[in-house]
Amino acid sequence: MNPQAAQSYLRAKVLTAAEQLQLMLFDGGIRFAEQGKAALLKTDYQTSHKCLTRAQEIVNELTSNLRRDVFPELCEKLAALYAYAHRHLVQANVRHDTALVDEALKVLRFQRETWAMLLQQLGKTKAAEAATRHEPANDALRADATISMQG
């Protein structure tokens, strides 16, 4: 396995389910907002309503996942950004206005990109910590496995 693939694998391995879920929420919000916008352009208001409502629900979930006890100032700012995106999705749904969807998408894409960069950095940090940690018991097990496989 090449070193870059190993690094990617290790990075993916160290991410927790909650971190992955957050990224999936951003992806889903963006996907549904884009689908809603596409439906608005086709004047398919039933589909646009369904998609934009799903995007709104995801933004609500992002807001409810904020851990205000950990970093209240940051959470307050993120809540304001999410409220802005949610308000624009609601108004886009009511007014059938794709420009309002675009405004919400700017926020969601920026937040998704920021979260992905944070996860990448966190993955590198965790991978480095794991690589520098020396566990003799595991080394002995690996040596036994190597010996038994070789002969």
C-alpha positions as CSV (number, residue, x, y, z in Angstrom):
1,M,0.0,0.0,0.0
2,N,1.5,3.4,-0.9
3,P,2.1,5.9,1.9
4,Q,-0.6,8.3,0.7
5,A,-3.3,5.6,0.6
6,A,-2.2,4.5,4.1
7,Q,-2.4,8.0,5.3
8,S,-5.9,8.4,3.9
9,Y,-7.0,5.1,5.4
10,L,-5.6,6.0,8.8
11,R,-7.2,9.5,8.7
12,A,-10.6,8.0,7.8
13,K,-10.2,5.4,10.5
14,V,-9.6,7.9,13.3
15,L,-12.7,10.0,12.7
16,T,-15.5,9.3,15.0
17,A,-19.0,8.6,14.0
18,A,-20.2,12.0,15.3
19,E,-17.7,13.8,13.2
20,Q,-18.6,11.8,10.1
21,L,-22.3,12.4,10.8
22,Q,-21.8,16.2,10.9
23,L,-20.1,16.1,7.5
24,M,-22.9,13.9,6.2
25,L,-25.4,16.5,7.4
26,F,-23.7,19.3,5.5
27,D,-23.6,17.1,2.4
28,G,-27.3,16.3,2.7
29,G,-28.2,19.9,3.3
30,I,-26.3,21.0,0.2
31,R,-27.7,18.2,-1.9
32,F,-31.3,18.9,-1.0
33,A,-30.9,22.7,-1.4
34,E,-29.4,22.1,-4.9
35,Q,-32.2,19.7,-5.8
36,G,-34.7,22.3,-4.5
37,K,-33.1,25.0,-6.6
38,A,-33.1,22.7,-9.7
39,A,-36.8,22.0,-9.2
40,L,-37.6,25.7,-8.8
41,L,-35.9,26.4,-12.1
42,K,-38.2,23.8,-13.7
43,T,-41.2,25.3,-11.8
44,D,-41.8,21.9,-10.1
45,Y,-43.0,23.5,-6.9
46,Q,-44.0,20.3,-5.3
47,T,-40.5,18.8,-5.6
48,S,-38.8,22.1,-4.7
49,H,-40.9,22.3,-1.5
50,K,-40.1,18.8,-0.5
51,C,-36.3,19.3,-1.1
52,L,-36.1,22.7,0.5
53,T,-38.0,21.5,3.5
54,R,-35.5,18.6,3.9
55,A,-32.7,21.1,3.7
56,Q,-34.4,23.2,6.4
57,E,-34.7,20.2,8.6
58,I,-31.0,19.4,8.2
59,V,-30.1,23.0,9.1
60,N,-32.3,22.6,12.2
61,E,-30.4,19.4,13.0
62,L,-27.1,21.2,12.6
63,T,-28.3,23.9,15.0
64,S,-29.5,21.4,17.6
65,N,-26.1,19.6,17.5
66,L,-24.2,22.7,18.6
67,R,-22.6,22.1,22.0
68,R,-23.2,25.4,23.6
69,D,-21.6,24.2,26.9
70,V,-18.2,23.7,25.3
71,F,-17.7,27.0,23.4
72,P,-20.7,29.3,23.8
73,E,-19.3,32.2,21.8
74,L,-18.6,30.1,18.8
75,C,-21.9,28.3,19.0
76,E,-23.7,31.6,19.1
77,K,-22.1,32.6,15.9
78,L,-22.7,29.3,14.2
79,A,-26.4,29.4,15.3
80,A,-26.7,32.8,13.7
81,L,-25.2,31.5,10.5
82,Y,-27.5,28.5,10.5
83,A,-30.5,30.8,11.3
84,Y,-29.5,32.9,8.3
85,A,-29.4,29.8,6.0
86,H,-32.6,28.4,7.4
87,R,-34.4,31.8,6.9
88,H,-33.2,32.0,3.3
89,L,-34.4,28.4,2.6
90,V,-37.8,29.2,4.0
91,Q,-38.1,32.4,2.0
92,A,-36.9,30.6,-1.2
93,N,-39.6,28.0,-0.6
94,V,-42.3,30.7,-0.2
95,R,-41.2,33.1,-2.9
96,H,-39.8,30.4,-5.4
97,D,-36.6,32.4,-5.5
98,T,-33.4,30.6,-6.5
99,A,-31.2,33.5,-5.4
100,L,-32.3,32.9,-1.8
101,V,-31.3,29.2,-2.2
102,D,-27.9,30.4,-3.4
103,E,-27.4,32.5,-0.3
104,A,-28.2,29.5,1.9
105,L,-25.9,27.3,-0.2
106,K,-23.0,29.7,0.3
107,V,-23.3,29.3,4.1
108,L,-23.7,25.5,3.9
109,R,-20.8,25.0,1.5
110,F,-18.5,27.3,3.5
111,Q,-19.4,25.5,6.7
112,R,-18.9,22.1,5.1
113,E,-15.5,23.1,3.7
114,T,-14.5,24.4,7.1
115,W,-15.6,21.2,8.8
116,A,-13.8,19.0,6.3
117,M,-10.6,21.0,6.8
118,L,-11.0,20.6,10.6
119,L,-11.5,16.9,10.3
120,Q,-8.5,16.6,8.0
121,Q,-6.4,18.4,10.5
122,L,-7.8,16.4,13.4
123,G,-7.2,13.2,11.5
124,K,-3.5,14.2,10.9
125,T,-3.1,15.0,14.6
126,K,-4.7,11.7,15.7
127,A,-2.6,9.7,13.1
128,A,0.6,11.4,14.3
129,E,-0.3,10.6,17.9
130,A,-1.0,6.9,17.0
131,A,2.2,6.6,15.0
132,T,4.3,8.0,17.9
133,R,2.7,5.8,20.5
134,H,4.8,2.7,21.1
135,E,2.9,-0.4,22.4
136,P,5.3,-3.3,23.0
137,A,2.5,-5.8,23.4
138,N,1.2,-5.1,19.9
139,D,4.7,-5.3,18.5
140,A,5.1,-8.8,20.0
141,L,1.7,-9.9,18.5
142,R,2.8,-8.6,15.1
143,A,6.1,-10.5,15.4
144,D,4.3,-13.7,16.3
145,A,1.9,-13.2,13.3
146,T,4.8,-12.6,11.0
147,I,6.7,-15.7,12.2
148,S,3.6,-17.9,11.9
149,M,2.9,-16.6,8.4
150,Q,6.5,-17.1,7.2
151,G,6.9,-20.6,8.3
